[in-house]
Amino acid sequence: MNMFNKIIKRIFDFVASFVGCIIISPIYIVIALLIKLDSKGPVFFKQKRVGQFGKEFEILKYRTMVVDAEKIGKQITVGKDSRITKIGHILRKYKLDELPQLFNVLKGDMSLVGPRPEVPKYVELYNDKEREVLNVKPGITDFASIEYRDENELLGTVENPEEYYIDVIMKHKLKLNLKYINNNNIFIDIGIIFKTILKCLN
């Protein structure tokens, strides 16, 4: 991506996420109240992810699981994971738990569109070619997010979910991400955003 496209992408990210935060602020409040009424614990969930150039940052999400869920299970969720709260199932279904990441975009850790950031333990498994996805900012959505919209359900159908995720899903996601970073512009980004919204509404 040349410097001009980088500047345009950053301006688009900042303006769109800023306007988005203002427009959906009432939704933020409603979701926060529902989470607090549904289960004990904080409204938000923070997790360490690997961003551009391998720099780690804390991704922000609405909490959809019980407190300390990662201590009682894996870092991936499978099917009807018992750790997911009642409101958490709804938030995940429509990807509403991802909305707080607009603040990650405003901060500059993420972009609206880009390879979804992974946790450090999975990034350590990347080969040299796959690590090229770290040359760009990670995003809230991408081609892989659209294709694997029902990833949790898919993992619930296999015998070893984590192994399947690493060997099959993650590998395919990385191929899609490499294709994106080698051929992207603001129009492709806008198309991905609209496809993501439509997918979430289905």
C-alpha positions in Angstrom: 0.0 0.0 0.0 1.5 3.4 -1.0 1.7 6.4 1.3 -1.3 8.1 -0.4 -3.6 5.1 0.2 -2.4 4.8 3.8 -3.3 8.4 4.5 -6.7 8.0 2.8 -7.3 4.8 4.8 -6.4 6.5 8.1 -8.6 9.5 7.5 -11.5 7.2 6.5 -11.0 5.0 9.6 -10.9 8.0 12.0 -13.9 9.9 10.5 -16.0 6.7 10.1 -15.3 5.4 13.6 -15.7 8.8 15.2 -19.1 9.3 13.5 -20.0 5.7 14.3 -19.3 6.1 18.0 -21.6 9.1 18.2 -24.5 7.6 16.2 -24.5 4.3 18.1 -23.8 5.7 21.6 -27.3 4.9 22.8 -26.7 1.3 21.7 -23.5 1.3 23.7 -25.4 2.3 26.8 -28.2 -0.3 26.3 -25.7 -3.1 25.7 -23.7 -2.2 28.8 -26.9 -2.2 31.0 -27.9 -5.6 29.6 -24.5 -7.1 30.3 -24.5 -5.9 33.9 -28.1 -7.2 34.4 -27.2 -10.6 32.9 -24.1 -11.6 34.9 -21.5 -10.4 37.3 -18.4 -8.8 36.0 -17.2 -5.9 33.9 -18.9 -4.6 30.8 -15.8 -4.8 28.7 -13.4 -7.6 27.9 -9.8 -6.8 27.1 -7.4 -9.3 25.5 -3.8 -9.1 24.3 -3.6 -9.3 20.5 -0.8 -8.9 18.0 -1.0 -5.8 15.8 1.0 -4.1 13.1 4.7 -5.0 13.0 4.1 -7.5 15.8 3.3 -4.9 18.4 0.9 -6.2 21.0 -2.1 -4.2 22.1 -5.3 -4.7 24.1 -8.4 -5.3 21.9 -11.6 -4.1 23.4 -14.9 -6.1 23.3 -18.1 -6.3 25.2 -17.8 -9.2 27.7 -19.8 -12.1 26.4 -18.5 -14.8 28.7 -18.3 -15.4 32.4 -15.5 -13.8 34.3 -12.1 -15.5 33.9 -13.4 -17.6 31.0 -9.9 -18.0 29.5 -8.8 -19.7 32.8 -11.4 -22.4 32.5 -11.2 -23.1 28.8 -9.4 -22.4 25.5 -8.9 -19.1 23.8 -11.3 -20.2 21.0 -15.0 -20.6 21.5 -16.7 -23.8 20.3 -20.4 -24.2 19.4 -22.7 -23.5 22.4 -19.7 -22.8 24.7 -21.0 -23.0 28.3 -18.9 -20.0 29.2 -21.0 -17.7 27.1 -23.6 -15.7 28.9 -27.2 -15.3 27.8 -26.8 -11.8 26.4 -23.4 -12.9 25.2 -25.0 -15.3 22.7 -27.1 -12.5 21.2 -24.1 -10.1 21.0 -22.0 -12.7 19.3 -24.7 -13.7 16.8 -24.9 -10.2 15.5 -21.3 -9.3 16.1 -22.3 -6.5 18.5 -19.6 -7.5 20.9 -17.1 -6.1 18.4 -18.5 -2.5 18.5 -16.1 -1.2 21.2 -13.3 -1.9 18.7 -14.2 1.4 17.1 -12.2 2.9 20.0 -9.2 0.8 19.0 -9.6 2.3 15.5 -9.8 5.8 16.9 -6.6 5.1 18.9 -4.8 3.9 15.8 -4.2 0.3 16.9 -6.7 -1.0 14.4 -8.4 -0.2 11.1 -12.0 -0.8 10.1 -10.9 -3.3 7.6 -7.8 -5.5 7.8 -6.7 -8.9 9.0 -8.3 -9.9 12.3 -5.7 -9.7 15.0 -4.7 -13.0 16.6 -3.6 -13.8 20.2 0.2 -14.2 20.6 0.1 -18.0 21.0 -1.3 -18.4 17.5 0.9 -15.8 15.8 3.9 -17.7 17.0 2.8 -20.5 14.7 2.9 -18.3 11.6 5.6 -19.0 8.9 7.6 -16.2 7.3 5.1 -15.7 4.5 2.1 -15.6 6.8 3.8 -13.0 9.1 3.4 -10.6 6.2 -0.1 -9.9 7.4 1.5 -8.1 10.3 2.8 -5.4 7.9 -0.6 -3.7 8.0 -2.9 -2.7 10.8 -5.4 -5.4 11.9 -9.1 -4.7 11.3 -12.5 -5.2 12.8 -13.5 -7.1 9.7 -12.0 -8.7 6.6 -12.8 -11.3 3.9 -12.1 -14.0 6.5 -14.6 -12.6 8.9 -17.3 -12.8 6.3 -16.4 -16.3 5.1 -16.1 -17.6 8.7 -19.2 -15.8 10.1 -20.3 -19.1 11.8 -16.8 -20.2 12.9 -18.0 -21.2 16.4 -20.6 -23.5 15.0 -18.1 -25.0 12.6 -15.6 -25.7 15.3 -18.4 -27.4 17.3 -18.7 -30.1 14.6 -15.1 -31.3 14.7 -13.4 -33.7 17.1 -10.4 -31.5 18.0 -11.5 -27.8 17.6 -8.2 -26.1 18.4 -6.2 -28.4 16.1 -8.8 -27.8 13.3 -8.6 -24.1 13.9 -4.8 -24.0 13.6 -4.4 -26.4 10.7 -7.4 -25.5 8.6 -9.3 -22.3 9.5 -6.3 -20.1 10.5 -4.3 -21.2 7.5 -7.2 -20.3 5.1 -7.8 -17.0 6.9 -4.1 -16.1 6.4 -4.4 -16.8 2.7 -7.4 -14.5 2.4 -5.5 -11.9 4.4 -2.4 -12.1 2.3 -4.6 -11.7 -0.8 -6.2 -8.6 0.8 -3.0 -6.8 1.8 -1.6 -7.3 -1.7 -4.7 -5.8 -3.4 -6.7 -3.3 -1.4 -8.0 0.2 -1.6 -10.7 2.4 0.0 -13.4 1.0 -2.4 -12.6 -2.6 -1.5 -12.7 -1.6 2.2 -16.1 0.0 1.8 -17.4 -3.1 0.0 -16.1 -5.4 2.8 -17.8 -3.2 5.4 -21.2 -3.4 3.7 -20.9 -7.1 3.1 -20.1 -7.6 6.8 -23.2 -5.6 7.8 -25.4 -7.6 5.5 -23.9 -10.8 6.7 -24.6 -9.9 10.4 -28.2 -9.0 9.6 -28.9 -12.4 8.0 
